[in-house]
Amino acid sequence: MKREKLVKYRKKENWSQRQVVEELNSNFNIKITDSYYGMIEKGVRNPSIKLAVAIANLFNVMLEDIFLNK
């Protein structure tokens, strides 16, 4: 299931997937590939809790808002 909200938050910042990956690296010392992040957005991969928290913090939203199906 595609994570529409995650894509929406990224586009709101006018960031590419690569820029999100770079922000995760510089702000949270989390190193993932552009491809892996893309799979997270597509819902093909589920991030670890640490990565999910970092992504939520990066976009300043609640973890549940992105990663829990409501």
N, C-alpha and C positions, 0 to 999 in steps of 0.2 A: 504494500500500500504506500503510495507516494506521500511524502511528508510535505504537504502543501504549505503549511505554516512555516516550516523551516526555509523553504524556497522564498516565501513572502518576506520573511525577516532579512534574508540575505539581499534580496533585491531592493528592499527599503534602504539598505545601507549603500546601494550601488556597488556591491562587491561581486567579484567573480568567485567561483568555487576556490580557485587558487588563492585569492586574497583571504578567504576564510581560513584556509589551511595555514597561511602565513601568520594571520592574527592569532590562531591557536598556538602556534609555535612561539611567537614572540611574547604573548601575554600569559600563557599557561605552561610553556615548555612541553607542549604536546606535539609530537611529530607524527603526522599521518600523510598519506599521499593524496593528491587531488582526486585520484580515482576512487580511493576508499571513501572520501567525503562525498563524492558523487553517488556512491552506492548507498550511503546513509540517507541522502536526500531522496533517492528513489525508493527507499524502504527495503532494499535488497539485503542490507547489512544493518545490524543493531549495534550501536556503539556501547563501549564499556560504560559503567556508571561514571567513572572519572571523566571520560570524554563527553558524555551526555551533559554532565554538570558544567563543564567548561563551555560547551556550545551554548547552553542556556544563559550562562553568565556573560558570554561574549555579546549576545543579543539582548541582554538585560530583561529576560523573560523567565517565567516559571518553567522548570524542567517538565512538569506535567503538561504544559501548554503545547510543547513540541512532541513529546515522545509517548504520551499516553493517549490511547484512542478514547475519545469522549463522545 
